[in-house]
Every structure is written in structure tokens, then in C-alpha cells.
Amino acid sequence: MESLGDAIANFGFPIAITIYLLVRMEKRVERLTESIYELAKTISAQR
């Protein structure tokens, strides 16, 4: 049972930080994807 507690103590913080960063990056990736689609539409419209 101690090893479970040690595992949570050792890996809990990095897992929490990773989840936080992934959630934050997801929003930015979505905005970037939308911008790329808009750029593609604009380029297609100018041809």
C-alpha cells in the first residue's frame, strides 16, 4: 500500500500539469486550425 501512495506522490503532480497544459494547448490548436481554414478560403477566393 505504501508503494501506491509513493506512486501517487511521485506521478500525481506531473500528470496534473500535463492535463492542464493539454487542455490549454487544445484551445490554441483549435484557434490555429480555424485560422488556417480561413486563410485557405481567402487564398481560394483570390484565384
Secondary structure, DSSP 8 states (H G I E B T S, - for coil): -HHHHHHHHHHHHHHHHHHHHHHHHHHHHHHHHHHHHHHHHHHHHH-
